[in-house]
Amino acid sequence: MKTMIVCTSVSHGNTQRVAEVMGRVLQARVVAPEQLDPAELSECDLVGFGSGIFLGSFHARLREFVRALPVEPRRSAFVFATSGFPDAGFQKFSRPLTGLLEQKGFAVADAFSCRAFDTYLPFKLVGGIRKGRPSAGDLEAARVFAEGLRARVGTES
Ligand SMILES: Cc1cc2nc3c(=O)[nH]c(=O)nc-3n(C[C@H](O)[C@H](O)[C@H](O)COP(=O)(O)O)c2cc1C
């Protein structure tokens, strides 16, 4: 199963840590959007897209990368994020990226998110929130998530 993980992690490397755990399970290269020839994704059975959440959205660099992809028949994708607050409620932040990926031809298999050190301005004043996260438990949850994907998507490809 050919797998790639596209990750933008600019604030504290939080999402990169999660991506690397997933990458080990899925035997996937973890790359920044700028380092990747988009044509490489056409050959993948599974592609992960992840970043921190900034003012309610995935990082602009990741979103722009996905927006510029051509529409073509594609295989599976997953999205993942680290953020101060959960991906929940009416304004789920994973929904727009999932929709965009589906427009590009991907079948989005699943989404993962975990809490992470957050120094958005109001919280910076108090030294940030969610210190120490992603924790060992968060990284273990990422590993289990990736194993589930490998089992599900691997048997389809
Ligand atoms: C300017 C800024 C805006 C942020 N906006 C949000 C937000 O809207 N919701 C949220 O849950 N976390 C928010 N965060 C927290 C980041 O999503 C979190 O720190 C994330 O783990 C950063 O990932 P990275 O270290 O991989 O870049 C924000 C952080 C910064 C610095």
PDBQT file of the ligand as one rigid body, heavy atoms in Angstrom, charges set to zero:
ROOT
HETATM    1  C1  LIG A 201      -2.319  32.177  15.773  1.00  0.00    +0.000 C 
HETATM    2  C2  LIG A 201      -2.862  30.887  16.315  1.00  0.00    +0.000 A 
HETATM    3  C3  LIG A 201      -4.198  30.573  16.119  1.00  0.00    +0.000 A 
HETATM    4  C4  LIG A 201      -4.751  29.389  16.639  1.00  0.00    +0.000 A 
HETATM    5  N1  LIG A 201      -6.082  29.115  16.446  1.00  0.00    +0.000 NA
HETATM    6  C5  LIG A 201      -6.633  27.993  17.000  1.00  0.00    +0.000 A 
HETATM    7  C6  LIG A 201      -8.029  27.707  16.835  1.00  0.00    +0.000 A 
HETATM    8  O1  LIG A 201      -8.780  28.418  16.191  1.00  0.00    +0.000 OA
HETATM    9  N2  LIG A 201      -8.532  26.589  17.433  1.00  0.00    +0.000 N 
HETATM   10  C7  LIG A 201      -7.752  25.732  18.165  1.00  0.00    +0.000 A 
HETATM   11  O2  LIG A 201      -8.265  24.766  18.692  1.00  0.00    +0.000 OA
HETATM   12  N3  LIG A 201      -6.402  25.950  18.298  1.00  0.00    +0.000 NA
HETATM   13  C8  LIG A 201      -5.827  27.052  17.729  1.00  0.00    +0.000 A 
HETATM   14  N4  LIG A 201      -4.465  27.291  17.842  1.00  0.00    +0.000 N 
HETATM   15  C9  LIG A 201      -3.600  26.262  18.459  1.00  0.00    +0.000 C 
HETATM   16  C10 LIG A 201      -2.874  25.409  17.394  1.00  0.00    +0.000 C 
HETATM   17  O3  LIG A 201      -3.806  24.764  16.565  1.00  0.00    +0.000 OA
HETATM   18  C11 LIG A 201      -1.988  24.332  18.094  1.00  0.00    +0.000 C 
HETATM   19  O4  LIG A 201      -0.985  24.952  18.851  1.00  0.00    +0.000 OA
HETATM   20  C12 LIG A 201      -1.398  23.369  17.082  1.00  0.00    +0.000 C 
HETATM   21  O5  LIG A 201      -0.973  22.215  17.770  1.00  0.00    +0.000 OA
HETATM   22  C13 LIG A 201      -0.234  23.943  16.293  1.00  0.00    +0.000 C 
HETATM   23  O6  LIG A 201       0.273  22.920  15.483  1.00  0.00    +0.000 OA
HETATM   24  P1  LIG A 201       1.792  22.890  14.950  1.00  0.00    +0.000 P 
HETATM   25  O7  LIG A 201       2.698  23.006  16.152  1.00  0.00    +0.000 OA
HETATM   26  O8  LIG A 201       1.909  21.555  14.287  1.00  0.00    +0.000 OA
HETATM   27  O9  LIG A 201       1.910  24.010  13.968  1.00  0.00    +0.000 OA
HETATM   28  C14 LIG A 201      -3.910  28.471  17.345  1.00  0.00    +0.000 A 
HETATM   29  C15 LIG A 201      -2.556  28.788  17.530  1.00  0.00    +0.000 A 
HETATM   30  C16 LIG A 201      -2.024  29.985  17.032  1.00  0.00    +0.000 A 
HETATM   31  C17 LIG A 201      -0.556  30.297  17.259  1.00  0.00    +0.000 C 
ENDROOT
TORSDOF 0
